[in-house]
Amino acid sequence: MKGQLPPKQPDAGPADAPRFFARRPFDYAGAALDRGQILRLQGARNDEKLTRLGYVAAVESDATTYTCAECGATFIDIATRSGHGQTRHRARALTPGEEDAHEERQEALLAQVAPLYLDKAAGAAP
């Protein structure tokens, strides 16, 4: 079932490297990131686009972070850590209908709280 494997930890790296958080779920460097999950950009080809288009945002240096007790992933706030736990560490599998309904609610929420900056995409009309 989609979303059941714990994510890799993409926030490893030099302690002085800037940290970012995922504004919406996406895959990065072999890791499936959840909304609010903290990562360090690794110099990949599309890193600049992630910031420009709004997939990631910078984490303040003094920000309090929250760690998932199940897999060790780090999050920007408790709400996103809780959402991660409900999605990745469920006590039971959802039926196909429940999973579809969950994904639709998730997409509607993301459209409200973390819209992408598609007007900044290459080739977007001015």
C-alpha positions as CSV (number, residue, x, y, z in Angstrom):
1,M,0.0,0.0,0.0
2,K,1.2,3.5,-0.9
3,G,2.8,5.5,2.0
4,Q,3.5,2.6,4.4
5,L,7.3,2.5,4.3
6,P,9.1,4.9,6.6
7,P,10.9,7.7,4.7
8,K,14.7,7.9,4.4
9,Q,16.2,10.7,6.4
10,P,17.1,13.4,4.0
11,D,18.2,15.9,6.6
12,A,21.6,14.2,7.0
13,G,24.6,16.3,6.0
14,P,26.8,19.1,7.3
15,A,25.4,20.6,10.4
16,D,25.9,24.1,9.0
17,A,24.0,23.4,5.7
18,P,20.7,25.2,5.5
19,R,17.6,23.3,6.4
20,F,14.3,23.4,4.5
21,F,10.9,21.9,5.0
22,A,8.6,20.3,2.4
23,R,5.5,22.4,1.9
24,R,3.8,19.4,0.3
25,P,4.7,15.8,-0.2
26,F,7.2,14.9,-2.9
27,D,10.2,12.5,-3.6
28,Y,13.7,13.9,-3.1
29,A,17.0,12.0,-3.4
30,G,15.3,8.7,-3.0
31,A,13.2,9.7,0.0
32,A,9.5,10.2,0.1
33,L,9.0,13.4,2.0
34,D,5.8,14.4,3.8
35,R,4.5,17.9,4.3
36,G,6.5,19.6,7.0
37,Q,9.4,17.2,6.9
38,I,12.8,18.8,7.2
39,L,15.5,18.2,4.7
40,R,18.8,19.6,3.5
41,L,19.2,20.2,-0.2
42,Q,21.9,18.0,-1.7
43,G,22.9,20.0,-4.7
44,A,20.7,18.2,-7.1
45,R,19.9,19.5,-10.5
46,N,16.5,20.8,-9.7
47,D,17.1,22.2,-6.1
48,E,16.6,25.8,-7.3
49,K,13.2,24.9,-8.7
50,L,12.1,23.4,-5.5
51,T,12.5,26.8,-3.7
52,R,11.3,28.9,-6.6
53,L,8.1,26.9,-7.2
54,G,7.3,26.6,-3.5
55,Y,7.9,22.9,-2.8
56,V,10.3,23.8,0.0
57,A,10.7,26.8,2.4
58,A,13.6,27.6,4.6
59,V,13.6,26.6,8.3
60,E,14.5,29.4,10.7
61,S,17.8,28.5,12.5
62,D,16.1,28.7,16.0
63,A,13.0,26.8,15.0
64,T,11.7,24.1,17.3
65,T,11.4,20.8,15.5
66,Y,9.6,17.6,16.2
67,T,10.8,14.0,15.6
68,C,8.7,11.0,14.7
69,A,9.1,8.3,17.4
70,E,8.6,5.6,14.8
71,C,11.1,6.4,12.1
72,G,13.1,9.4,13.3
73,A,11.9,11.9,10.6
74,T,12.0,15.5,11.7
75,F,9.2,18.0,11.2
76,I,8.6,21.7,11.4
77,D,5.5,21.4,13.7
78,I,3.5,18.9,15.7
79,A,0.5,19.0,13.2
80,T,2.7,17.8,10.3
81,R,4.4,15.2,12.4
82,S,1.0,13.9,13.5
83,G,-0.2,13.9,9.9
84,H,2.9,11.9,8.9
85,G,2.2,9.4,11.7
86,Q,-1.4,8.9,10.6
87,T,-0.2,8.4,7.0
88,R,3.0,6.4,7.4
89,H,2.4,4.5,10.6
90,R,-1.3,3.5,10.5
91,A,-2.6,0.7,12.8
92,R,-4.6,-0.7,9.9
93,A,-4.6,-0.5,6.1
94,L,-7.3,1.6,4.4
95,T,-9.8,0.1,2.0
96,P,-9.4,1.4,-1.6
97,G,-12.4,3.7,-1.1
98,E,-11.0,5.1,2.1
99,E,-7.6,5.6,0.5
100,D,-9.1,7.5,-2.4
101,A,-11.2,9.7,0.0
102,H,-8.0,10.4,2.1
103,E,-6.0,11.4,-1.0
104,E,-8.8,13.7,-2.2
105,R,-8.9,15.4,1.3
106,Q,-5.1,15.7,1.3
107,E,-5.0,17.3,-2.2
108,A,-7.8,19.8,-1.1
109,L,-5.8,20.7,2.0
110,L,-2.6,21.1,0.1
111,A,-4.2,23.4,-2.4
112,Q,-5.3,25.7,0.5
113,V,-2.2,25.6,2.8
114,A,0.7,25.1,0.3
115,P,-0.2,26.1,-3.2
116,L,2.6,25.8,-5.7
117,Y,4.0,29.0,-7.3
118,L,3.3,27.8,-10.9
119,D,3.4,31.4,-12.1
120,K,7.1,31.2,-11.5
121,A,7.6,28.1,-13.6
122,A,9.7,28.4,-16.7
123,G,7.5,29.1,-19.7
124,A,4.6,30.4,-17.6
125,A,2.7,33.3,-19.1
126,P,3.7,36.6,-17.6
